[in-house]
Amino acid sequence: MAGRNWNKERATKRIDAKIDGLPLKAIEIKEYVRDTDLSNLANTVAYRVNGVHLYADILNVKDMLAVTDIEGETCHKRTLRFLNLHYRAVHRIIGRVDAILVDFHNQRLHSVVAKPYDNEAKRVHRAVATAQLIIEVLAQTGEDADHPAAKVRVGIDTGKALAVNNGRRGHREPLFLGEPANYAAKRAGGGTATGIYLTNKARKAIGLSEVKDVDTTPLTTAEIQASQKEAKLEVTAAEIVKEWQEDLKNNPISAFEFSGHTPPYSTLDIETLSAKNSRRQDACTVYGDLDGFTKYVGNNIATDAGAKHVVRALHVLRAELDAVLHEDFKGVKVRFIGDCVHGLLVEGTAQTTDVEETISNMTLCSGGMRSSFDLALTRLKANGTDATSLGLAIGFDFGPMNITRLGMKGELIRCSVSRGVLAAEKEQSRCAGAETAIGANAYAKASEPVRTIFGSGRKRSGLNYDSAVEEMSAKGDKAAKAAKALSASSLLQPASAAAQPYRFPDRAAGPAKTDGFA
């Protein structure tokens, strides 16, 4: 047995060290001004940015993953190539229209239009024109029946957000926190119809009337054309497609090749992965999302004092959730998506996954995440940062998982996309801030003690580590019994005997999810 466990003393030391490393007096809140470079931000710096947020969702990713009855290598290879093709095109678009590329998380792009700095209406028009350019280009960048054109839905909102560091190895990229990022994401994820969907705030900025249901009211052709006329983008869809074709010819996408990783995932260095060096095996995937974070940002962004607490709370909470996954349960963080952590966990061998142990340890890990989250809120408050309005929504599932990097040479991004990944995100989205949900596939393959914990509704409120390990071990779950035994044995050691585990550096990456930050 793997013997993964969570320990309060260990977690407290990590949390306190993170808080000590982010004293409020050291955090700087700055106003975004002309030509400010948002790359390479320190963890102690944040900018208020008045901009227009654009989210573009590729709607037919689910269709790509469902091309075969069995979720084998074929559908994963097709889906990853499909995303890689379209990512290359969108990356080129964002660079040509002088927008900020925040990230491309699987099927979802987040970009920010910050220019012109002194004219909100022109920024919204430019975002609409850019959205239409993305739609037109991706309608032409399919290859064949296996890799079709992308069907795109775009959400747009405008307003002030807080840009903070969302760094990863090699460079640091900005992450935008706040209402415009959240609401744009919600519009992109608000339905299955294609088109461009603006919030009423964005509509008002360009003189359009408010609508009753923004998620069912796309911009009309005439409205889009009016924005294109105002924006006067200096690039056309034909030019982008031609450049994209030349790039594919000069830098062809390698065929995706998979191998299994010998568990645990904590030993996997994702930054070495590529199309020809990808991983694939049965595993668990988890989404842990800070519930209520958009409102928390909104309540604090106006003042420097309040914004400092946002920066501190975000970095402390995300770092601890990552530490539980990586250090305590030997999983791996795929990426941070705004205030959410997306990770993978597996037990067994590279060839054969121990299904029940993997799901049991993922259940214990989710309990550890909640215990650490609650502990971090307490420690933050004791140090002057009250984030007790926040909750943690957790969803996980089991199935064939892949992990790789795709995109432009020199700027490859992490990607793990599968039916299970989409299911885990859906499970998380149906949770309130105190709830944990298990996906249908994981539930069906889990041990009886795990199924008992979640019940027929596959959802449990207040499932912390102590509850999980006690209830599961009492009913005979092997992973829980091993975790309990490990905890008991560690209590018998002298305080000086236990060395602190090696702490890996914080390597974040990602934008908001479909359902935003809240």
N, C-alpha and C positions, 0 to 999 in steps of 0.2 A: 504493500500500500504506500501511496505517496506521502501521506501524513501532512497534508497542508493544514495550516491553522491560522487564526487571527489572535493577536495578543494585545490587550489594552495598554500595557506598559510600553510595548514596542511602538504602537500607534501614537501614543501620547508624546514620546520622544521625537518622532518624525514631525508631528504637527507643530509642536513647540519650536522645533528647529526652523521650520518653514516660516512661522509667525515671526520669530526673532530675526530672520533674514529679510523681512519686509516691514520694518518699522514705519509707522505712518509718516513720520517726519522726513523719511527718505524718498517717499513717493511724490513725484511731480505730475501735476495736471496742467497741460498746456493747451492753448488754442491752436487749431490747425490753420496755418496761413499759407500763402502762395508758395508752391514748390517745396513744401515740407516733405522730407523723405521719411516715409513710414516703415521702411525696412530697417532691420537691425535695432529695433526698439529694445531698450533694457526692460527688465521686469518691473522696474520702479518708475517707468514713464508711461503716461497715457495722454492721448490727444482727443479733444472734443472736435468731431468732424461733422460739418453740415454738408450732407451729401445725399445722393439718390441711390438706393440699394436695388439691385436687380438680381433676382433668382430665376434661373432657367432650369426646368426639370425635363429630362428626357423620359417621356411617358412609356415608351415601348421597351424599357429594360425588362420589365416583368415578362413580356411576350418572348424576349430573347431567352430568358432563363427557363421558359416553359416549352421550348421547341422540341424537347424530347420527354417521353414519359418518365424515364429515370434521370435523375440529376447527375449525369456522368461528366466526363471530361469534355465531351463535345459541346454541350451547352455552355459550360464555363469558358472554354476557349473562344467560342463565337461571341459571347457577351463581352469578354475582355477586349477582344479586337474591335468590336463595335464601339465600345467606349473610347478606346484608344484613337480610333479614326476621328471621332467627333471631338474629342478633347483637343487634338492637334489643330483642328479648324477653329475652335472657339478661342484657344490660346492666341492664335494669330489675329483674330478679330479684336480681342481686348487690347492687344498691343497697338493695333493700328488706330483705334478710336481714342487712345490716351485715357483709358479707364484703369481702375485698380483691380487687378485680379486677386481676389481674396483666396479662393480655393475652388477646386473641383472635387467634390466628395461623391464618388461613385457616379450616379446619374445626375448630380445636382451642382450647378455652377452658382457661385456667389461673386458678384462684381459690384464696385462702387464707382459712381460718376461724381467726381468732386469739382470738375470744371464746367463752366466758368464759375469762379469762386463767389462772385457777387450777384448771381442771377439764378434763383431757384427754378423759375419757369424754363429757362434754357437748359438747365441740368436735367429736368424731367423730360423735355423734348429729346435731348440727346440720349437719354436712357431708353426711351421708346424706340428711337431710330436704331439704336444698337440692338435692342431686342428683336426688331424686325429683321435686321441683318443676320443675326444668329439663326432665326427661323428659316430665312431664305437659303443661307449657306448650308445648314444641316439637312435641308431638303434635297441637297445635291451631293452630299458627301457619303452616301452609301456606296457599297461596292457591288453587292449581288443579293440574292434572296436570303443568304445566310447572314449578311451584314447590311441590312436595309437602311434607308434614310431614317433620320431621327424625327420622332413626333415631339414637338416642344410646347411647353406651357410656361409662360413667364409671369412672375409677380414683381410689382414695383411699388416702393414707398419712398418717402422723402422725410428728412428731418435730421436731428442731431444724434450721433452715436459716439461711443467711446472706443477709440482705437487703442488696443494694448498689444503686447508681444504675444505671438502664438508660435514661438520659434521652434525650429528643429535643427538637427545637425547640419552644419554648413552655411545656414543663413537663418534669419529671423523674419517672419512675415507678419503682417498686421492681422488682428482679429477685431471685428467690429461688434460691440455690445450695445443693445438698446432696441427701442421700438421699431425704427425703420428696417433694421435687419430682420427682426422677428416677423413683422407684418408682411414684408415682401416674401419671406419664406412661406408664410401661411397662404398667401395668394397663389404662389406657385404650386403648393400642395393642396389647394382647395377644391380640386375636381379632376376629372379625367378628360376634359375638353381642351383642345389646343387653343392658343391665342395669347394675347397680352392683357393682363388684368392689373389694374391700378387700384390702390386704396383711394378712398374719397379725398384724403389729404393730398395725394398726388394729382388726382383729377382736378381738384380745386386750384392747384398751383398753375395749371395750364388752361384754366378757364372753362373746364368741363363741368357739367352739373353733377351733383352727387347722385348715386344710385342706391337703391334699397339693398341689393345683394351684389356686392363687388365680385364674388366668386362665380357668378353666372352671367356677368356683364363684361365681355371682352371689348376692347377698343374696336371701333368699326374701321373699315378700310379707309374711309375719308379722314378719320381722326388720326390714324397712323400716318397717312400721307401728309397731313398738316404738320406733324412732328418731324417727319423727314425733311420737309421744306425748311422748317425752322433750324434744324440741327446742321444741315449741310455737311454730312459726314464726307470725309475726303477719301473714302474707299467704297467700292461696290462689291456686291456678292460675287460677280464674275471674276473680279480681281483676286478675291480671297480664295475662291475655288481653284483658280489657276495656280496660285502660289502653293496651295495645299497639295495639288497634284504633283507639282514639281518637287515639293518636299518629300512626298511619299516615294517618288522615283529615286531621289538622291539618298534618302534615309529610310529605306523600307522597314516596316514593322516586322520584327522577328516573330516567328511562330511561337506560341506559348507552349512551354514545356513544364510539366509538373513533376514534383517529387514530394515524398512525405518528409516531415521534419521529425527527428527523434525527440520526443517530449523530454522536458517541458518546453513550452513556447518561449519561456523567459530567456532561453539561450539563442533564440532566433534574432539575427541582426537584419531587420527589414531593409536597412539602407543598402544592403548588398544585393537585394533582389532585382530582377529584371524579367522581361518576357521569357527569355530562355532559361531563367533560374527562378521559377515560381514554385510555390508550395500549395499542396492540396491534400486534404485528408478529412475524415469525419472528426468534428470538433464542436465545441460550444462557442457561441458568439453572444456578447452582452452589450447592451446600451444602458448607461447610467446617466440620467439627465437631471440637472438641477431645476426643480419645479419652482416657478414664481420668480425666476431670475430677471425676466424682462421688466416686471413691475419694480423689482428691487433696484435695477439700473435707473428706471424712470424716476423713482423717488429720490435718487441720490446724484444724478448726473449734473444738476444745475449748479451745485456748489463744489468747490475744490475739496472741502472737508469730506463731503459725502462721496465724491468720486474716488477718493483715496480708499475708502472702505470697500468700494466695489472691486477695485483692483486687488486689494489684499485678500478679500474673501474668495474671489475667483481663483487666484493662484494657489491659495492654501487648500481649498476644497478639491480642485481638480488634481493637484499633486498627490493628495492623500488617497483619492479614489484610484489613481494610477498605481500608487505604492501597494495598496491592498491587492490589486490584480497581479502586479508584477513580482513584488517581493514576497508577499504572504502566500499567494496561491500559484505562483510561477506561470502566470499567463503572460500575454503581451498586449500592450496597447497598440491598436492599429492607428488610431489618431484621436485627437480632440476635435470635436465638432462644436465649436462655440463653447457652451458650458456643459457639454456632454462628452463622456468618454466611451469610445467604442473599442472593445477588446475581444481576444480569442483565448481559449483555454483547452488543453487536451491532455489526456493521460493514456498511457499504453506504450506502443512502439511506433516507429515510422510507418510500418506496414499495417498494424492492427490497433485500432483505438479500443481502449477499455471503456465501453459505452457508459455503463452504470457509474463507474468511478468518475468519469469526466463530468457527467450530469450532476452527480452528488457533490463533487468539489465546486462546480459552478454554483450550486445552491448555497453551499457554505460561503463561497466568495461573495455572493450577493448579500448574504447576511453580514459578512465582514465589512463590506462597503457601507451598509447602513449604520453599523455600529461606529465605524470611523467617521462617517458623516455627522452623526449626532455628537460624537466626541469633539470633532473639529468645531462645530457650532458653539459648544460650551467653552472651548479654549479660546476661540475668537472673541466671544463676548467678554471673557475674563480679561482680555487684552484690549478692550475698547471698541471692538467691531461687532455690532449686533446684526447678524444675518439670520436670526431665528425665524424670520418669515419664510425662509426657503424650505423646500422639501426635496426629496430624492425619489425619482421614479425609475424603476429598474425593470428591464425586460430582457429575457434571454431565450435562446432556442438551440437546437442541436441539428446537425446535418452535414453534408459535404461542404467544406469551407475552402476557399482559396485565399491566398495573399500574395501580392506582387506589387510592382511599381510600374506605372505607365505614363505616357505623355511625351514631352519634348526632351531631347537629349540635354543633360545638364540640369534639368528641372523636373525630374521624375517625381510623381506623387504616389503615395501609398494607396492601395486599393484592395478591398476585400468585399466582393459582391456575390451573393448567392441567394437562393430562396430562403435559406435560414437567416441570412443577414436582414433581408427585407422583413421576415417574420418577427425577428427580435425587435426591430425598430417599431413595428406595429404593436407588439406586446407592450413595449415601454410607453407608447403613446396612449394606451388605454388605462394607464396607471395614474392615480393621484400621487401627491407628494410623499405618502407614507407606504406606498404599495409596491409589491414585486410580482411580476407575472412570468409564467413559464409557457413557452410555445407548445403547440399541440404535438409536434414531433418529439420534443424533449420529454414531454409529459408521458407519451406513450412508451418511451424507451427507458424511463427512469425506474429506480428501485421503488418498491411499494412505500417505504417511509417518505420518500420525496413526494410521491403522488398524494399521500395522506396530508402532508403539510399544506399543499396548495388546494386540495379539494377539487371537485368537478369543475368549478369555475376557473381553475388554473391561475388564481390570483390570491395573494395573501397580504394583509396589512400588518405593518410593524414587525416584519420578519428580520430581526437582527441576528448577530452571530450566536449569541448564547441560546436563543430560542431554537435556531436551526440545529445546532450541534446537539443540544439536549434531546429535542423531539426525535431527530433522526437516529441518534445512537440508541435511544430507548427502544426503538422499534427494529434495531438490528442492522442499520445501514453501516456497511463496512468502512466507507470513507469517513463517516462521522465518528465512528468508534476509534479509528486511527488518529483522527484529529484530537479527540478528547484525551486519548492516551498520551499523545505528544505534549499536550498542554499540561497534563498532570506530571509528566516526567520533568518538564522544564521548571516546574515549581519546586522540585526537589534539589535543583542545582543551586550552588552559592551564587549570590548576585554578581560576583566578579567573573564567574566561569563562562557566561554566555557572551560570545562576541557579537557585536552588532552586524547585521547582514550588510553586504555591499550594496550601496545605494547608487542606482544608475542615474545618469543625468536626465533631466526633464526634456523630452524631445516631442514637442507638441506639433499638431498640424490640424487645421480644419475650420470650416465655417459653421453656420447655423444649419440645423436639420430642417426637414419639411415643416414640422410643426413648431419651428422656432425655438426660442430659449425657454418658454414657459409651459 
